[in-house]
Amino acid sequence: MMKKFFVAIWTVLSLASCKEEMDFDYHTVAPIDVIEAYLTQDGLDIQVTQTTDMECTTLPQQVDALVTLTDQDGQAIDPDSTAVPGQTYTLQVQVGDRTYSSTAQMCRPATIESATLTWDDGKTDRLFCTLQIQDVQGEENHYCFRMFRNGEVYKWGVFTDKGYEDGIIERNISCMSRDTYEDNKPEDQHKILHDGDQLRVEVLTIDQHSYDYLYSLSLSKRQSYNPICNFEGGCLGYFIAGGAVSVELVFHDNE
């Protein structure tokens, strides 16, 4: 598909302006498989979808896939079974005639000591969710957090225990500014918490491989490049095994 846009180019020396027609060629490519898989103590949570064209307005739909989970001895296990810390797991996903695989180590879960929602009335004037996390003892640890609002992912990020080894890690999750909250614009609804919103914050202890992928993914959102690969076989997405803990909160606008 070929699209044409007109760009105004200002000629400073002559103070005159002209228009130049520029062509942007959006090439149509075949859909790419996307795998999002989390393995925790409660079993495997997996979604398999495909990429869509730039102008597609519908959400990606799940596609049929054959999923196999094996332990470090190569034995197939029930994806709904309890994962064991210290074990290495391999996920194999077959979509049609395409097969993908990824390996991750299950880590021991941390402990959430406290979680609070607090407005910072200082120079930031933002709402923060502050977590106090007891680091897993005796190991170099990597973490991922996911914050859900009414069951949907609201915020996510990664961090390590560097500087807090074996101690209490304090993590401040920035939720929204007071201006954004009070203006309540339709285009900002994905950022805004409303009175009574149910929040769940999940913290997963993850291995280095998983951390590197998620860290590169967070950078790619800001710097427009592809994250490092987490799967073999040419698909997009990730497989993460992590010891998970969570806490639930409710946002009240009068607090």
KABELPE-V100709 format. One record per residue. N is the residue number from 1. RES is the residue in one small letter. BURIAL is b if it has 24 or more other C-alpha atoms within 12 Angstrom, else e. Layout:
n res burial
N RES BURIAL
N RES BURIAL
This chain:
n res burial
1 m e
2 m e
3 k e
4 k e
5 f e
6 f e
7 v e
8 a e
9 i e
10 w e
11 t e
12 v e
13 l e
14 s e
15 l e
16 a e
17 s e
18 c e
19 k e
20 e e
21 e e
22 m e
23 d e
24 f e
25 d e
26 y e
27 h e
28 t e
29 v e
30 a e
31 p e
32 i e
33 d b
34 v b
35 i b
36 e b
37 a b
38 y b
39 l b
40 t b
41 q b
42 d e
43 g b
44 l b
45 d b
46 i b
47 q b
48 v b
49 t b
50 q b
51 t b
52 t e
53 d e
54 m e
55 e e
56 c e
57 t e
58 t e
59 l e
60 p e
61 q e
62 q e
63 v e
64 d e
65 a e
66 l e
67 v b
68 t b
69 l b
70 t b
71 d b
72 q e
73 d e
74 g e
75 q e
76 a e
77 i e
78 d e
79 p b
80 d e
81 s e
82 t e
83 a b
84 v b
85 p b
86 g e
87 q b
88 t b
89 y b
90 t b
91 l b
92 q b
93 v b
94 q b
95 v b
96 g e
97 d e
98 r e
99 t e
100 y b
101 s b
102 s b
103 t b
104 a b
105 q b
106 m b
107 c b
108 r b
109 p b
110 a b
111 t b
112 i b
113 e e
114 s e
115 a b
116 t b
117 l b
118 t b
119 w b
120 d e
121 d e
122 g e
123 k e
124 t e
125 d e
126 r b
127 l b
128 f b
129 c b
130 t b
131 l b
132 q b
133 i b
134 q b
135 d b
136 v b
137 q e
138 g e
139 e e
140 e e
141 n b
142 h b
143 y b
144 c b
145 f b
146 r b
147 m b
148 f b
149 r b
150 n e
151 g e
152 e e
153 v e
154 y b
155 k b
156 w b
157 g b
158 v b
159 f b
160 t b
161 d b
162 k e
163 g e
164 y e
165 e e
166 d e
167 g e
168 i e
169 i b
170 e b
171 r b
172 n b
173 i b
174 s b
175 c b
176 m b
177 s b
178 r b
179 d e
180 t e
181 y b
182 e e
183 d e
184 n e
185 k e
186 p e
187 e e
188 d e
189 q e
190 h e
191 k b
192 i b
193 l b
194 h b
195 d e
196 g e
197 d e
198 q e
199 l b
200 r b
201 v b
202 e b
203 v b
204 l b
205 t b
206 i b
207 d b
208 q b
209 h b
210 s b
211 y b
212 d b
213 y b
214 l b
215 y b
216 s b
217 l b
218 s e
219 l e
220 s e
221 k e
222 r e
223 q e
224 s e
225 y e
226 n e
227 p b
228 i b
229 c b
230 n b
231 f b
232 e e
233 g e
234 g e
235 c b
236 l b
237 g b
238 y b
239 f b
240 i b
241 a b
242 g b
243 g b
244 a b
245 v b
246 s b
247 v b
248 e b
249 l b
250 v b
251 f b
252 h e
253 d e
254 n e
255 e e
